[in-house]
């Protein structure tokens, strides 16, 4: 029976990766799909909190991995993303350098030296070479446009390149 003076508080432990966790009154669920729930968890721990508090709320302890009902290994995921990012950054720097050499804007020895210095500074290769006076911003922009297959006159009011 319903009573104004008596009641029972019921708490059910749930994981943020389960569909019931984000279900609202009336049954509406803004994150019905599993991938959206997992994405929200990662954004919360690694991006939103970092933006709000200037540091991620994940400290890498691994406790969440041990108790996560959804079996989401955040630590392994972070390592995988970081490794992929480092590999991708090295590969894109090398491609940019090769394009600059191919275009006659840079010598191979200059590229080798710039890549060595870039490893120490952590800056993008383009920024590194501009600071060193090896190339201009316009030269880097043209090379990146070539790398991305953007026509040279795109966005300049000229022909659309079609």
C-alpha positions in Angstrom: 0.0 0.0 0.0 1.1 3.6 -0.7 1.6 5.8 2.4 2.5 9.4 3.0 4.5 8.5 6.1 6.3 5.3 5.2 8.4 4.2 2.3 11.3 2.2 1.1 14.4 3.6 -0.5 15.7 1.3 -3.1 19.2 1.7 -4.6 20.4 -0.6 -7.4 24.1 -0.6 -8.3 24.5 -0.2 -12.0 27.4 0.3 -14.5 27.5 3.4 -16.7 28.0 1.0 -19.6 24.6 -0.7 -19.0 21.5 0.7 -20.8 19.6 1.3 -17.6 22.2 3.7 -16.2 21.1 6.7 -18.4 17.4 5.8 -18.6 15.2 8.7 -17.5 11.7 9.1 -16.2 9.2 7.8 -18.7 11.6 5.3 -20.1 13.5 7.7 -22.4 17.2 6.8 -22.8 19.5 9.3 -24.4 22.2 6.7 -24.7 20.4 3.6 -25.7 23.3 2.3 -27.9 26.2 0.7 -26.0 28.8 2.6 -28.1 27.3 6.0 -27.0 27.4 4.9 -23.3 31.1 3.9 -23.6 32.0 7.0 -25.5 30.3 9.1 -22.8 32.3 7.4 -20.1 35.6 8.0 -21.9 34.7 11.6 -22.7 33.7 12.2 -19.0 36.9 10.7 -17.6 39.4 11.9 -20.1 38.0 15.0 -21.8 35.2 16.8 -19.9 36.9 16.6 -16.5 40.2 17.6 -18.1 38.6 20.6 -19.6 36.7 21.6 -16.5 39.4 20.8 -13.9 42.5 21.0 -16.1 43.3 17.3 -15.4 41.6 14.1 -16.4 39.7 12.3 -13.6 41.3 9.0 -14.7 44.5 8.6 -12.7 45.4 5.2 -14.2 44.9 3.1 -11.0 43.0 0.4 -12.9 40.2 0.1 -10.2 37.6 0.8 -12.8 38.8 -2.1 -14.9 38.5 -4.5 -12.0 34.9 -3.5 -11.2 33.5 -2.5 -14.6 30.4 -4.6 -15.4 30.8 -3.7 -19.0 34.4 -5.1 -19.0 35.8 -1.9 -20.5 39.6 -1.7 -20.0 40.2 2.1 -20.0 43.9 1.8 -19.2 44.6 -0.5 -22.1 42.5 1.8 -24.4 44.4 4.9 -23.3 47.8 3.1 -24.0 46.5 1.9 -27.4 45.4 5.4 -28.4 48.6 7.0 -27.2 50.7 4.5 -29.1 48.6 5.0 -32.3 48.9 8.8 -32.0 52.7 8.7 -31.7 53.0 6.3 -34.7 50.6 8.4 -36.7 52.4 11.7 -35.8 55.8 10.2 -36.9 54.3 8.9 -40.1 52.6 12.2 -41.1 55.8 14.1 -40.3 57.8 11.9 -42.5 55.2 12.1 -45.3 55.2 15.9 -45.1 59.0 15.9 -45.2 59.0 13.7 -48.3 56.5 15.9 -50.0 58.7 19.0 -49.3 61.7 17.2 -50.7 59.7 16.0 -53.8 58.6 19.6 -54.4 62.2 20.8 -54.1 61.5 22.9 -51.0 63.7 21.0 -48.7 66.9 18.9 -48.8 67.0 15.3 -47.4 69.7 16.3 -44.9 67.6 19.3 -43.7 64.6 16.9 -43.2 66.8 14.5 -41.2 68.1 17.3 -38.9 64.6 18.8 -38.5 63.1 15.4 -37.5 65.8 14.9 -34.9 65.2 18.3 -33.4 61.4 17.7 -33.6 61.8 14.6 -31.4 63.2 16.8 -28.7 60.7 19.7 -28.9 57.5 17.7 -29.6 56.3 20.3 -32.0 54.8 19.5 -35.4 57.4 19.2 -38.2 55.9 22.1 -40.0 56.1 24.4 -37.0 59.7 23.2 -36.3 60.8 24.0 -39.9 59.1 27.4 -40.0 60.8 28.4 -36.7 64.2 27.3 -38.1 63.6 29.2 -41.3 63.8 26.1 -43.5 60.4 26.8 -45.1 57.5 29.4 -45.0 54.0 28.9 -43.7 52.8 29.1 -47.3 55.2 26.3 -48.3 53.9 24.1 -45.5 50.3 24.9 -46.5 50.9 24.0 -50.1 52.6 20.7 -49.1 49.8 19.8 -46.7 47.2 20.7 -49.5 49.1 18.4 -51.8 49.2 15.6 -49.1 45.4 16.0 -48.6 44.8 16.2 -52.3 43.3 19.7 -52.1 43.6 21.7 -55.4 46.0 24.6 -55.0 43.4 27.2 -55.9 40.7 25.8 -53.5 39.1 28.4 -51.3 40.8 31.3 -53.2 37.8 32.2 -55.4 39.4 30.5 -58.4 38.3 27.3 -60.1 36.9 24.6 -57.9 39.3 22.0 -59.3 36.4 19.8 -60.6 
